[in-house]
């Protein structure tokens, strides 16, 4: 018989006796130990919280300019950095006494947020290898105007204010002129700034320096004023209303200057402004200066149609366009330094009338004929050169002209005629001229010139412009 455990009694078996079997009572089941679960839950939650915190905190030991930021969030670190800078104090010893100023009073700032973000990025708590990094320094930015103001207020005896350069219109020279800047003196603000930077870098809450009185440049320099003057005078040089490249309606310098205002711009330079209301009267008068009818041209041409003289210059007609916005637009343009305003104009072209003129000299008939547009305009009986002085044949053009001249009255000539009138040369020393010493026209009589009566010579002189063709033939 086998027991419930399928085993034999070991003692009985050893003595060779019959075994006695009995059911043994079942052992009670052990209760599961849940203490570990109850204890582990808070520990796990803490671990999760620590992990979460490590994801937003800066590593232990991190510092910026002596400010300990380890274990802080980036936002808290930025606040700590800024607070330290605000509270850093500089004691300034000067000839006028001793004062203490803080970073906050000097207008000092740092980009604390960017630095804190960088510290967390490079040294997060979750990365143990980044713990206890070396400290980092950052540049302190001090507003020069704030620093100068606070030092001036606390040490007024050490200051003499600089005088800014200025710009004004001078009626005598009709130009804008510069009044040069004058430097002042005061406490060396740069030395104070450097001391603040050094103290902040070292993590010191306070420092002391001996500051000297140094020259202080005017915020608005002479160079800035000169640049503004050059721009303003450039406006005056070109001020006016233009049609194309023509300054059709000039604006005098004093008037243009009265439209302009110039003042410091707050950044060390000058701002130019213009008053559209003052410009408007000039705009209202433009139509009378701009509008005009076209004028047709009249020109004298040669047989090839080339112009040899302009009798009447052609001129396009003009009509001014809409002027409603010109004053405002010009005011804006002047602030940019441009004094030339291009007007909206409609132009009407002109026509050109041509008149062809040429002169013919017939040595056989002893005639001079003026041709105009292919028709005979005048015919004169003349006296050409005689004998060895015969007038040369060929095609020439009128060149030099003079109303009166002595002829032959120089060494080398065996004759002299005074006060020869209405001379128009066409071939060297051969030309047309009036004649008072003979009346034998129709017969060669001259030393090569074309002799004419004085009224005829005057008419030809006034009719034939330089460049007029002259044909001499038999």
Phi, psi and omega per residue, in radians:
X1 nan 2.401 -3.082
X2 -1.927 2.455 3.130
X3 -1.343 3.121 -3.101
X4 -1.133 -0.269 3.133
X5 -1.766 0.096 -3.131
X6 1.049 0.608 -3.139
X7 -2.184 2.868 3.080
X8 -1.857 2.738 3.099
X9 -1.262 2.064 -3.040
X10 -1.137 -0.689 -3.095
X11 -1.162 -0.755 3.140
X12 -1.117 -0.806 -3.141
X13 -1.032 -0.600 -3.102
X14 -1.238 -0.533 -3.089
X15 -1.712 0.061 3.093
X16 1.242 0.227 3.118
X17 -1.609 2.913 -3.137
X18 -1.253 2.478 -3.104
X19 -1.443 2.571 3.046
X20 -1.957 2.211 -3.072
X21 -1.930 2.530 3.064
X22 -2.635 2.629 3.090
X23 -1.337 2.188 3.089
X24 -1.539 2.482 3.109
X25 -1.112 2.466 -3.134
X26 -1.172 2.425 3.111
X27 -1.228 2.481 3.124
X28 -1.141 2.509 3.122
X29 -1.217 2.391 3.116
X30 -1.253 2.406 3.069
X31 -1.315 2.436 3.114
X32 -1.201 2.389 3.137
X33 -1.469 1.927 -3.096
X34 -1.775 0.093 -3.100
X35 -1.091 -0.615 3.127
X36 -1.082 -0.625 3.131
X37 -1.175 -0.798 -3.098
X38 -1.199 -0.597 3.104
X39 -1.321 -0.642 -3.056
X40 -1.228 -0.503 -3.103
X41 -1.069 -0.871 3.095
X42 -1.113 -0.678 3.131
X43 -1.107 -0.692 3.115
X44 -1.152 -0.743 3.119
X45 -1.076 -0.682 3.112
X46 -1.118 -0.727 3.129
X47 -1.093 -0.726 3.116
X48 -1.085 -0.744 3.135
X49 -1.098 -0.714 3.120
X50 -1.131 -0.702 3.114
X51 -1.093 -0.774 3.141
X52 -1.082 -0.735 -3.139
X53 -1.114 -0.651 -3.113
X54 -1.137 -0.314 -3.138
X55 -1.408 -0.206 -3.109
X56 -2.183 -0.068 -3.084
X57 -1.779 2.691 3.086
X58 -1.482 2.582 -3.053
X59 -1.064 2.604 3.099
X60 -1.010 2.534 3.068
X61 1.490 -0.122 3.140
X62 -1.220 2.486 3.119
X63 -2.580 2.714 3.059
X64 -2.301 2.022 3.135
X65 0.909 0.715 3.108
X66 1.474 -0.083 3.118
X67 -1.562 2.057 3.137
X68 -1.328 2.102 -3.113
X69 -2.118 0.094 3.097
X70 -1.083 2.418 -3.140
X71 1.405 0.028 3.123
X72 -1.788 2.733 2.953
X73 -1.275 2.894 3.118
X74 -1.057 -0.697 3.140
X75 -1.122 -0.771 3.121
X76 -1.170 -0.628 3.109
X77 -1.119 -0.754 3.125
X78 -1.048 -0.728 3.134
X79 -1.131 -0.688 -3.140
X80 -1.134 -0.713 3.125
X81 -1.108 -0.826 -3.119
X82 -1.114 -0.703 3.139
X83 -1.106 -0.753 3.133
X84 -1.055 -0.770 3.138
X85 -1.092 -0.776 3.140
X86 -1.011 -0.626 -3.031
X87 -1.577 -0.219 3.127
X88 -1.109 2.255 -3.030
X89 -1.991 2.460 3.072
X90 -2.085 2.110 3.043
X91 -1.596 2.151 -3.067
X92 -1.883 2.069 3.053
X93 -1.713 2.155 -3.069
X94 -2.400 2.927 3.089
X95 -1.033 -0.355 -3.097
X96 -1.706 0.053 3.135
X97 2.266 -2.983 -3.089
X98 -2.117 2.352 3.124
X99 -2.377 2.870 3.033
X100 -2.214 2.292 3.113
X101 -2.224 2.562 3.118
X102 -1.767 2.908 3.074
X103 -1.014 -0.666 3.139
X104 -1.104 -0.742 -3.131
X105 -1.150 -0.597 -3.127
X106 -1.367 -0.078 -3.106
X107 1.294 0.510 -3.103
X108 -1.357 2.458 3.092
X109 -2.457 2.743 2.963
X110 -2.369 2.756 3.070
X111 -1.473 1.246 -3.030
X112 -1.109 -0.669 -3.110
X113 -1.089 -0.773 -3.132
X114 -1.143 -0.684 -3.128
X115 -1.187 -0.724 3.115
X116 -1.113 -0.736 3.090
X117 -1.055 -0.708 3.133
X118 -1.162 -0.691 3.129
X119 -1.078 -0.748 3.110
X120 -1.165 -0.707 -3.126
X121 -1.080 -0.693 -3.088
X122 -1.551 -0.436 -3.054
X123 -2.346 1.100 3.119
X124 -1.313 2.624 -3.122
X125 -1.114 -0.539 -3.069
X126 -1.188 -0.182 -3.139
X127 -1.919 1.636 -3.077
X128 -0.983 -0.496 -3.112
X129 -1.157 -0.264 -3.127
X130 -1.705 0.040 -3.107
X131 -1.207 2.622 3.122
X132 0.960 0.943 3.100
X133 -1.309 2.924 3.049
X134 -1.254 2.557 -3.123
X135 -1.155 2.720 3.141
X136 -2.061 2.568 3.096
X137 -1.862 2.659 3.077
X138 -2.374 2.762 -3.106
X139 -1.409 2.338 3.073
X140 -1.581 2.294 3.133
X141 -1.844 2.100 -3.133
X142 -1.991 2.259 3.101
X143 -1.250 1.966 -3.060
X144 -1.005 -0.674 -3.102
X145 -1.195 -0.656 3.113
X146 -1.184 -0.796 -3.141
X147 -1.055 -0.798 -3.140
X148 -1.081 -0.680 -3.106
X149 -1.158 -0.797 -3.096
X150 -1.197 -0.668 3.101
X151 -1.150 -0.677 3.104
X152 -1.117 -0.756 -3.111
X153 -1.144 -0.594 -3.071
X154 -1.567 -0.384 3.124
X155 -2.311 1.071 -3.047
X156 -1.066 -0.511 -3.114
X157 -1.218 -0.238 -3.126
X158 -1.625 0.097 -2.998
X159 -2.110 2.461 2.871
X160 -2.285 2.048 -2.987
X161 -1.144 2.427 3.027
X162 -1.265 2.820 3.107
X163 -1.983 2.157 -3.136
X164 -1.160 2.612 2.959
X165 -1.153 2.673 -3.132
X166 -2.389 2.876 -3.108
X167 -2.280 2.373 3.126
X168 -2.633 2.765 3.090
X169 -1.526 2.278 3.134
X170 -1.831 2.004 -3.073
X171 -1.157 -0.584 -3.116
X172 -1.094 -0.815 -3.128
X173 -1.609 -0.089 -3.091
X174 0.896 0.842 -3.139
X175 -2.688 2.734 3.003
X176 -1.349 2.491 -3.105
X177 -2.306 2.790 -3.129
X178 -1.776 2.387 2.863
X179 -1.802 2.105 -2.991
X180 -1.140 2.635 3.061
X181 -1.241 2.656 3.072
X182 -2.103 2.142 -3.125
X183 -1.214 2.693 3.032
X184 -1.928 -2.908 3.049
X185 -2.353 2.742 3.120
X186 3.131 3.116 3.119
X187 -1.085 2.451 -3.134
X188 -1.219 1.666 -3.108
X189 -1.135 -0.524 3.134
X190 -1.123 -0.640 3.118
X191 -1.162 -0.663 3.103
X192 -1.150 -0.738 3.113
X193 -1.081 -0.756 3.127
X194 -1.095 -0.687 3.122
X195 -1.132 -0.723 3.089
X196 -1.071 -0.768 3.137
X197 -1.073 -0.779 -3.120
X198 -1.099 -0.770 -3.140
X199 -1.116 -0.732 -3.139
X200 -1.134 -0.737 3.117
X201 -1.048 -0.669 -3.084
X202 -1.451 -0.115 -3.091
X203 1.333 0.322 3.140
X204 -1.492 2.468 3.133
X205 -1.413 -0.326 -3.082
X206 -2.695 2.725 3.083
X207 -2.663 2.883 -3.133
X208 -2.307 2.397 3.074
X209 -2.344 2.748 3.007
X210 -1.811 1.873 -3.057
X211 -1.649 2.552 3.138
X212 -1.845 2.751 3.023
X213 -1.455 2.202 -3.068
X214 -2.252 2.812 3.056
X215 -1.104 2.537 3.101
X216 -2.111 2.094 3.128
X217 -1.233 2.550 3.081
X218 -1.170 2.434 3.120
X219 -0.989 -0.589 3.112
X220 -1.895 1.916 -3.002
X221 -1.467 2.867 3.051
X222 -1.084 -0.661 -3.136
X223 -1.094 -0.686 3.113
X224 -1.141 -0.697 3.117
X225 -1.155 -0.718 3.115
X226 -1.065 -0.681 3.123
X227 -1.130 -0.708 3.104
X228 -1.154 -0.700 3.126
X229 -1.092 -0.748 3.122
X230 -1.069 -0.702 3.134
X231 -1.172 -0.773 -3.131
X232 -1.142 -0.773 3.139
X233 -1.197 -0.506 3.011
X234 -1.085 -0.651 3.068
X235 -1.101 -0.826 -3.107
X236 -1.101 -0.610 -3.123
X237 -1.119 -0.522 -3.014
X238 -2.038 0.040 -2.999
X239 -1.027 2.267 3.105
X240 2.749 3.080 -3.141
X241 -1.881 2.216 -2.954
X242 -1.953 2.520 2.897
X243 -2.031 1.874 -3.003
X244 1.133 -2.276 3.124
X245 -1.576 -0.044 -3.077
X246 -1.550 2.208 3.029
X247 -1.407 1.451 -2.986
X248 -1.185 -0.652 3.129
X249 -2.188 1.485 -3.131
X250 -1.124 2.670 3.028
X251 -2.035 2.145 -3.096
X252 -1.162 2.754 -2.965
X253 -1.089 -0.729 -3.117
X254 -1.137 -0.697 3.127
X255 -1.148 -0.800 3.127
X256 -1.063 -0.707 3.133
X257 -1.108 -0.586 -3.134
X258 -1.211 -0.334 3.089
X259 -1.393 -0.326 -2.944
X260 -1.796 2.581 2.974
X261 -2.281 2.521 3.130
X262 -2.389 2.347 -3.094
X263 -2.635 2.718 3.072
X264 -0.980 2.482 -3.088
X265 -1.663 0.033 3.137
X266 1.531 -0.173 3.131
X267 -2.033 0.366 3.126
X268 1.599 -0.029 3.119
X269 -2.066 -2.805 -3.127
X270 -2.231 2.520 3.065
X271 -1.902 2.340 3.120
X272 -1.810 2.335 3.054
X273 -2.277 2.779 -3.130
X274 -2.365 2.552 -3.075
X275 -1.720 1.900 -3.119
X276 -1.086 -0.584 -3.134
X277 -1.122 -0.598 3.106
X278 -1.309 -0.453 3.127
X279 -1.348 -0.492 -3.001
X280 -0.966 -0.752 3.124
X281 -1.002 -0.651 3.100
X282 -1.165 -0.645 3.098
X283 -1.145 -0.704 -3.129
X284 -1.091 -0.465 -3.108
X285 -1.578 -0.031 -3.014
X286 -1.135 -0.667 -3.060
X287 -0.979 -0.723 -3.141
X288 -1.164 -0.441 -3.137
X289 -1.601 -0.434 -3.016
X290 -1.721 -0.808 -3.027
X291 -1.176 2.399 3.106
X292 -2.857 2.744 3.076
X293 -1.466 2.736 3.064
X294 -1.237 2.538 3.069
X295 -2.070 2.129 -3.122
X296 -1.297 2.561 -3.120
X297 -1.537 2.664 3.050
X298 -2.343 2.135 -3.081
X299 -2.300 2.654 3.028
X300 -1.715 2.292 -3.114
X301 -2.181 2.861 3.047
X302 -1.594 -3.025 -3.060
X303 -1.145 -0.307 3.105
X304 -1.620 0.020 3.140
X305 1.492 0.100 3.134
X306 -1.417 2.377 -3.110
X307 -1.209 2.259 3.050
X308 -1.974 -0.264 3.106
X309 -2.825 2.400 3.081
X310 -1.767 1.920 3.129
X311 -1.345 -0.785 3.106
X312 -2.285 2.157 3.127
X313 -1.296 2.334 3.078
X314 -1.273 2.624 -3.141
X315 -2.522 2.229 3.127
X316 -1.207 2.645 2.997
X317 -1.426 2.702 -3.110
X318 -2.428 2.465 3.023
X319 -2.323 2.138 -3.125
X320 -1.228 2.397 3.118
X321 -1.434 -2.789 -3.090
X322 -1.123 2.256 -3.099
X323 -1.918 0.151 -3.003
X324 -1.003 -0.687 -3.031
X325 -1.871 0.166 -3.036
X326 -1.154 -0.770 -3.080
X327 -1.052 -0.795 -3.136
X328 -1.167 -0.727 -3.130
X329 -1.156 -0.688 3.135
X330 -1.181 -0.664 3.103
X331 -1.042 -0.766 3.109
X332 -1.109 -0.728 -3.126
X333 -1.126 -0.659 3.141
X334 -1.130 -0.637 3.127
X335 -1.111 -0.370 3.125
X336 -1.581 -0.020 3.085
X337 1.610 0.199 -3.100
X338 -1.893 1.985 -3.105
X339 -1.626 -0.117 -3.069
X340 -1.692 1.911 -3.130
X341 -1.742 2.157 -3.134
X342 -1.486 2.072 -3.079
X343 -1.441 2.595 3.001
X344 -1.412 1.949 -3.031
X345 -2.343 2.430 2.986
X346 -1.785 2.205 -3.089
X347 -1.849 2.531 3.069
X348 -1.951 2.167 -3.092
X349 -1.237 2.767 3.090
X350 -1.835 2.846 3.073
X351 -1.789 2.762 -3.129
X352 -2.121 2.197 3.069
X353 -1.746 2.247 -3.126
X354 -1.914 2.499 3.068
X355 -2.217 2.101 3.135
X356 -1.549 2.293 3.108
X357 -2.319 2.469 3.043
X358 -2.724 2.843 -3.087
X359 -2.166 2.391 3.082
X360 -2.100 2.300 3.077
X361 -2.039 2.052 3.134
X362 -1.815 1.858 -3.097
X363 -1.234 -0.423 3.130
X364 -1.234 -0.798 -3.090
X365 -1.592 -0.100 -3.080
X366 0.945 0.840 3.131
X367 -2.157 2.527 2.930
X368 -2.030 2.218 -3.079
X369 -2.068 2.272 3.022
X370 -1.693 2.118 -3.135
X371 -1.830 2.342 3.106
X372 -2.350 2.086 -3.115
X373 0.923 0.693 3.066
X374 1.419 0.056 -3.136
X375 -2.130 2.664 3.122
X376 -1.211 2.153 3.115
X377 -1.662 -0.759 3.093
X378 -2.594 2.639 3.000
X379 -2.286 2.212 -3.121
X380 -2.088 2.506 2.968
X381 -1.548 2.260 -2.993
X382 -2.246 3.062 2.983
X383 -2.166 2.066 3.129
X384 -1.620 -3.019 -3.118
X385 -1.182 2.544 -3.087
X386 -2.003 2.615 3.025
X387 1.018 -2.263 -3.131
X388 -1.188 -0.164 -3.133
X389 -1.846 0.445 -3.112
X390 -0.984 2.449 3.123
X391 -1.123 2.358 -3.123
X392 -1.265 2.517 3.058
X393 -1.574 2.801 3.107
X394 2.459 -3.086 3.131
X395 -1.899 2.178 -3.034
X396 -2.352 -3.105 3.050
X397 -2.418 2.610 3.070
X398 -1.090 2.285 3.124
X399 -2.006 -1.933 -3.093
X400 -1.250 2.483 3.139
X401 -2.305 2.524 3.060
X402 -2.604 2.520 -3.087
X403 -1.276 -0.429 3.134
X404 -2.787 2.509 -3.068
X405 -2.791 2.542 2.949
X406 -1.423 2.454 -3.132
X407 -2.132 2.363 3.070
X408 1.306 0.057 -3.025
X409 -1.605 0.835 3.111
X410 -2.398 2.803 3.122
X411 -1.000 2.457 -3.132
X412 1.798 -0.291 3.095
X413 -1.843 2.484 3.138
X414 -1.730 0.318 3.101
X415 -2.574 2.832 -3.128
X416 -2.685 2.136 3.091
X417 -2.167 2.125 -3.080
X418 -1.557 2.623 2.959
X419 0.949 0.889 3.073
X420 -1.326 2.181 -3.026
X421 -1.652 2.717 2.955
X422 0.921 1.134 -3.075
X423 -1.679 2.261 3.077
X424 -2.312 1.768 -3.090
X425 -1.342 2.552 3.075
X426 -2.299 -0.316 -3.121
X427 -2.587 1.584 -3.116
X428 1.082 -2.068 3.138
X429 -1.699 0.299 3.058
X430 -1.758 2.312 -3.117
X431 -2.820 3.097 3.045
X432 -1.587 2.473 3.038
X433 -2.817 2.807 3.083
X434 -1.283 2.719 -3.058
X435 -2.356 2.185 3.121
X436 -1.999 -0.084 -3.017
X437 -1.725 -0.086 2.994
X438 -2.707 2.890 3.137
X439 -2.305 0.487 -3.045
X440 -1.705 0.889 -3.092
X441 -1.244 2.498 -3.051
X442 1.848 -0.111 3.137
X443 -2.239 2.345 3.100
X444 -0.992 2.267 -3.030
X445 -2.474 -0.229 -2.881
X446 -1.755 3.130 3.030
X447 -1.544 0.312 3.109
X448 2.255 -0.398 3.128
X449 -1.344 2.936 3.064
X450 -1.697 1.864 3.118
X451 -1.359 2.344 3.117
X452 -2.401 2.875 3.012
X453 -1.152 2.764 -3.100
X454 -1.095 -0.770 3.107
X455 -1.087 -0.684 3.128
X456 -1.163 -0.741 3.131
X457 -1.089 -0.680 3.117
X458 -1.136 -0.727 3.138
X459 -1.111 -0.782 3.116
X460 -1.107 -0.728 -3.123
X461 -0.992 -0.760 -3.098
X462 -1.392 -0.424 -3.098
X463 -1.496 -0.639 -3.019
X464 -1.712 1.917 3.124
X465 -1.462 2.847 3.058
X466 -0.971 2.340 -3.089
X467 1.734 -0.178 3.115
X468 -1.131 2.317 -3.103
X469 -1.231 2.466 3.091
X470 -2.265 2.099 3.116
X471 -1.922 2.096 -3.129
X472 -1.979 2.189 -3.078
X473 -2.694 2.952 3.011
X474 -1.671 nan nan
